[in-house]
Amino acid sequence: MTFRNRGLAILAALAAAAVPAYAQSPGGTLASLANPVDGKIVHFASTDPTGNNTDMRAVLPGQTHTLVDYSGGPGAVRRWWITIAPRNNVFLQRQAIIRCYWDGETEPSVECPVSDFFGLGFGQWTDYQSAPLNMTSGGYNCYWPMPFKKSCRITLENRSKVRMDALYYNIDILTQKKAPARPLYFHAQFRRVRTERGKPVTILETTGRGHYVGTVLSMQFVRRRGLGYLEGDEQITIDGEATPSILGTGTEDYFSSGWYYDTGAYSALYHGCPIKDDQTGRISTYRWHIEDPIPFTRSIKFQIEHGGRNDAPAADYCSVAFWYQTHPRPKFPPLPDDLLPLAPQPVFKVADIVEGESLRPGAKATEGNVSVQDMSVWDGDWSNLSQLWWLPSRAGSKLTLTLTVPAAGPKELVGYFTRARDYGTVRVRVNGRSAGEPVNLYGPDVVPTGPVSLGRVDLNAGANTVELEVVGKDARSSGFLVGLDGFVLK
């Protein structure tokens, strides 16, 4: 045997030793499909027991239907598919609860709304593809291997007030001759929290031995639109560490994406963002630790920040943690009474405002970057939750904007700005003439100024030049930055 072949053989042996017996069946990789398969498939389905074609079950409000009740010895659930009607019904997709019980346990190891279990937040129907889960043309599919030693039971409870007219399902168990001595059982846990300032969101906290394999996270502000909550970093503490050993750089970074998912919704084998809705500020995203499971021998605590310093105001976080571990394990926290997604919230807008961000095209600064900033991460009502953000570094810097009006004449110019601890003092000029007094934009917190009257100005029909000049800064300020929410002409 050559040195190269010996190396490959050693790697193959190590890989086989590291994979549980139930995962070595040919269902997972193309390379193993030619190997003999031990065991047999035990199939559970909603097939009409009379032999007719009514191959579904009705599940009434408050009713629980048992999909699988198997006690034939060791095996693993290897594939399941379901679809439900009424189709695309948010009440059923968020209020129908899947539960899985392994080896006679009385408390479920899986407890989760249907759509979230299959990787989609907000009870939405959205086609997407990933390695262990997908949703395609109304069908939910799951390929997580779920081993057990003696028995398994899978149920679906209809907690909604809507009759589930049709529940179709096919679930396959691959039997085994011998179970692992201490199997790692599959778990999926749903949580929902309203964010609190200074407190991270807990996705999972458990004790035992196992490894973490995946996260689904759906996020939305309660009273506003925006994506500022994505500034939060994951914090994972293993086996009782004093401080987290895994610290991230941002929420979308943990989910293997970037820049607030700026190219839109997508799905991939191990990570994706099936739902990105800029109009409602909704994000539903997933990451599977299939190639990089996170092992723990005694405990794991998975938390994630909301906003850069746990300061995203009132956001709704719904999560599903997926992991394998030994039994016994802690009891799950109870499901929340309210499982329905939040209604889309209207976006705050100042009446008749010329939005600062709309002036970004054509803006010219003598120095300092000019950009549009998402203000949703802070408390306060910014119009359209955005501002024009200018980053000058010294007094005397100027920013020139073009304000277009339909008719000439005198108007009262009202400015809407932002205050912060690193903001400067600005003077506004319109068509070369000063408008009002300089505005001190220093403040200990990031807040909107509200309306600031800049007096009456003479405007031309069409384009007018508006100049912002940094004339200094408050002694308490650490910088000369400027935030412009917009202008109103009265």
Secondary structure, 3 states (H helix, E strand, C coil): CCHHHHHHHHHHHHHHHHCCHHHHCCCCCHHHCCCCCCCCEEEEECCCCCCCCCCCEEECCCCEEEEEEECCCCEEEEEEEEEEECCCCHHHHHHEEEEEEECCCCCCCEEEEHHHHCCCCCCCCCCEECCCEEEECCEEEECCCEEECCCEEEEEEECCCCCEEEEEEEEEEEECCCCCCCCCEEEEEEEEEECECCECEEEEEEECCEEEEEEEEEEEECCCCCCHHHHCCEEEEECCCCCCCEECCCHHHHCCCCHHHCCCCEECCCEEEEEEECCCCEEEEEEECCCCCEEECCEEEEEECCCCCCCCCCEEEEEEEEEEECCCCCCCCCCCCCCCCCCCCCCCCCCCCEEHHHHCCCCEECCCEEEEEECCCCCCCCHHHEEEEEECCCCCCEEEEEEEECCCEEEEEEEEEEEECCECEEEEEECCEEEEEEEECECCCCEEEEEEEEEEEEECCEEEEEEEEEEECCCCCCCCEEEEEEEEEC
